[in-house]
Amino acid sequence: MVSYKRLWKLLIDKDMKKQDLMEVAGIAPATVSKLQKGENLNTNILLKICNALQCTSDDIIEILPDAPSETEVKK
């Protein structure tokens, strides 16, 4: 599972809004929507965001373990 909570915190720290991120990184509103939903993104998009915010991928993304499925829980 992917979490972008670090990205949202970084934007707050930099006093930026999502619209600002779209402008400086050159990303589409649909991409921001994917970020908000915690969906997977192309690494090129993540690179654009990192370059625009002058950060590394560790600053904007966190990989979390997947929640166990119902069949795994029942075992």
Order of alpha helices (4+ residues) and beta strands (2+ residues): beta-alpha-alpha-alpha-alpha-beta-alpha
